[in-house]
Amino acid sequence: MTKLIDWQETVALHLANDGGGLLDELKTVRRGTLADLVRYIALLDAPERERYEIERVGDHRMKADEIMELYARADFPHAA
């Protein structure tokens, strides 16, 4: 069974390897819904995707491969 995803969850876009830490919040590149930021990353050229990570609640950071798996899901809201 496929796990349901909250595509409207608010997430943060970061540069990969930005160090995290106490000032992690200040290093956010942009905020948006999970769907919006997955779409943003998916539409970048492949090498450019590697520069970013999406941070979800609980400090889980998704790299390009995980982001592209989400974009490929049948339930991903492709129409913005």
Beta strands, then each sheet from edge to edge (+ up, - down):
strand 1: 10-15
strand 2: 30-33
strand 3: 52-56
strand 4: 60-62
sheet 1: 2+ 1- 3+ 4-
end
